[in-house]
Amino acid sequence: MQRYLFMIDRFSAWSGKAIAWIIVVSTVLITYDVTMRYLSKPFGDVIHSIWFTYNYSYDMSYYLYAILFMIGGAYALSRAQMVRGDMFYRNWPVKVQGGVDLVLYLFAFWPAILALISVGAQWAAYSWSIHERSFTSAAAPPLYPLKTVIPIAALLMAIQGVAETARAFIAMRTGIWPPRLSDVEETETLLAKQSEF
């Protein structure tokens, strides 16, 4: 069983790390845009001829940001870095933690994820059928590629959710959390572990 959990974790890590390159792309494009904005004051016409992000810089920045956070969700879930009320949760016995997690996965996570896949796919299909565009700026870039990310992100979360549901069940039954792959850890988590010794 542990081998399958790690396989799912590795897949989520791959998707999260692959999409993390959007941070670099976003940083470069936004830096370029800001630089062109400042240079356009003294050099006007010359800068406007090479300022290719001029019409869609706002849309570009929120598209990239949205994609990063939607696709990165499965990676965060695989590393147990989702928001949780740790103030109470960390003091509970592992069996109670596992039971609470299992109930939340079954009655909150799964209905929401399945709805997001289903409804997100419908939104994306409709958006493609009408060639939906965003009217937040004069450029009116296409919105359908961004809406397509919604069911994809939900599907990635569902794949990782299988592993997390299994982990919660195992923890509830055995009183021991199954190991998970780790490559990042919040400072707060590290400090909490150190304070236990």
C-alpha positions in Angstrom: 0.0 0.0 0.0 2.8 2.4 0.9 4.3 2.0 -2.6 1.0 3.2 -4.2 0.8 6.2 -1.7 4.3 7.2 -2.7 3.5 6.8 -6.4 0.6 9.3 -6.0 2.8 11.6 -3.9 5.5 11.6 -6.6 2.9 12.3 -9.3 1.6 15.3 -7.3 5.2 16.5 -6.7 5.9 16.3 -10.4 2.8 18.3 -11.3 3.5 20.9 -8.6 7.2 21.3 -9.5 6.4 21.5 -13.2 3.9 24.2 -12.7 6.1 26.1 -10.2 8.1 27.3 -13.3 5.2 29.7 -13.8 6.7 31.7 -10.9 9.8 32.3 -13.0 7.8 33.1 -16.2 5.5 35.5 -14.2 8.5 37.2 -12.5 10.2 37.8 -15.8 7.1 39.1 -17.6 6.0 41.3 -14.7 9.5 42.7 -14.3 9.7 43.4 -18.1 6.3 45.1 -18.0 7.2 47.4 -15.1 10.6 48.2 -16.7 8.8 49.1 -19.9 6.3 51.2 -18.1 9.1 53.3 -16.5 11.1 53.5 -19.7 8.1 54.6 -21.7 8.0 58.0 -20.0 11.4 59.2 -21.4 11.5 57.0 -24.5 7.8 56.8 -25.5 7.5 55.6 -29.1 10.6 53.4 -29.1 9.5 51.5 -26.0 5.9 51.1 -27.2 7.2 49.3 -30.3 8.9 46.6 -28.1 6.5 46.5 -25.2 4.6 43.3 -26.2 2.9 43.0 -22.8 1.4 46.5 -22.9 -2.2 45.5 -23.7 -2.5 42.4 -21.6 -0.1 42.7 -18.6 -2.9 42.7 -16.0 -4.7 39.7 -17.5 -1.3 37.9 -17.9 -0.4 38.3 -14.3 -3.7 37.0 -12.9 -3.9 34.1 -15.4 -0.5 32.9 -14.4 -1.2 33.4 -10.7 -4.5 31.5 -10.9 -2.9 28.6 -12.8 -0.1 28.4 -10.3 -2.4 28.1 -7.3 -5.0 25.8 -8.9 -2.5 23.3 -10.2 -0.2 23.5 -7.2 -3.0 22.4 -4.8 -2.4 18.7 -5.2 1.3 19.2 -4.4 0.5 21.1 -1.3 -2.0 18.4 -0.2 0.6 15.7 -0.8 3.0 17.4 1.6 0.3 18.1 4.2 0.7 21.8 3.8 -3.0 22.6 3.6 -4.7 25.0 6.1 -5.7 23.2 9.2 -6.7 24.1 12.8 -3.4 22.7 14.2 -3.9 24.5 17.5 -6.3 21.7 18.5 -5.5 19.0 16.0 -1.9 18.4 16.9 -2.8 17.6 20.5 -5.2 14.8 19.6 -4.2 11.2 19.5 -3.3 9.9 16.0 -6.4 7.7 15.8 -8.6 10.7 16.5 -6.7 12.8 13.9 -7.2 10.0 11.3 -10.9 9.7 12.1 -11.5 13.4 11.8 -9.5 13.6 8.6 -11.4 10.6 7.2 -14.8 12.1 8.0 -13.7 15.4 6.4 -12.4 13.7 3.3 -15.6 11.6 2.9 -18.1 14.4 3.6 -16.4 17.6 2.6 -13.4 17.0 0.3 -14.9 14.4 -2.0 -18.2 16.0 -2.7 -16.5 19.3 -3.3 -13.8 17.8 -5.6 -16.3 15.8 -7.6 -18.6 18.8 -8.0 -15.6 20.9 -9.1 -14.6 18.3 -11.7 -18.1 18.0 -13.0 -19.2 21.6 -13.0 -15.7 22.8 -13.9 -15.7 20.6 -17.0 -19.1 22.0 -18.0 -17.9 25.6 -17.5 -14.8 24.9 -19.6 -16.8 23.2 -22.3 -19.3 26.1 -22.5 -16.4 28.7 -22.4 -14.8 26.9 -25.4 -18.1 26.7 -27.3 -18.6 30.5 -27.1 -14.9 31.4 -27.2 -15.3 33.3 -24.0 -13.1 36.3 -23.5 -12.2 38.4 -20.4 -13.2 42.0 -20.5 -11.1 43.1 -17.6 -8.9 45.0 -20.0 -9.1 46.3 -23.6 -7.1 43.3 -24.9 -10.0 40.9 -24.0 -7.8 37.8 -23.9 -9.5 34.3 -24.2 -10.8 33.0 -20.9 -11.5 29.4 -22.0 -7.9 28.2 -21.4 -8.0 29.4 -17.9 -11.4 27.8 -17.3 -10.0 24.5 -18.6 -7.5 24.5 -15.7 -10.4 24.2 -13.1 -11.3 20.6 -13.9 -7.7 19.7 -14.4 -6.7 21.0 -11.0 -9.7 19.3 -9.4 -8.7 16.0 -11.1 -5.1 16.3 -9.7 -6.6 17.0 -6.3 -8.8 14.0 -6.6 -5.8 11.8 -7.4 -3.9 13.0 -4.3 -7.2 12.8 -2.3 -7.2 9.0 -2.8 -3.8 8.8 -1.1 -4.9 11.2 1.7 -8.1 9.3 2.3 -6.2 6.0 2.6 -3.7 7.6 5.0 -6.5 8.9 7.2 -8.1 5.4 7.3 -4.7 3.7 8.1 -4.0 6.3 10.9 -7.5 5.8 12.4 -7.0 2.0 12.4 -3.4 1.7 13.5 -2.7 4.9 15.4 0.3 5.6 13.2 0.4 8.0 10.3 1.8 6.3 7.2 5.0 8.1 6.0 4.8 10.6 3.2 7.4 12.0 0.8 8.7 15.3 2.0 10.9 17.9 0.4 9.6 21.1 2.0 8.4 21.8 5.4 7.1 25.0 7.1 9.2 26.5 9.8 6.3 26.3 12.2 6.1 22.6 11.7 9.8 22.1 12.3 9.7 24.2 15.5 6.7 22.2 16.7 8.6 18.9 16.1 11.6 20.3 17.9 9.6 21.4 20.9 8.3 17.8 21.4 11.8 16.6 22.3 
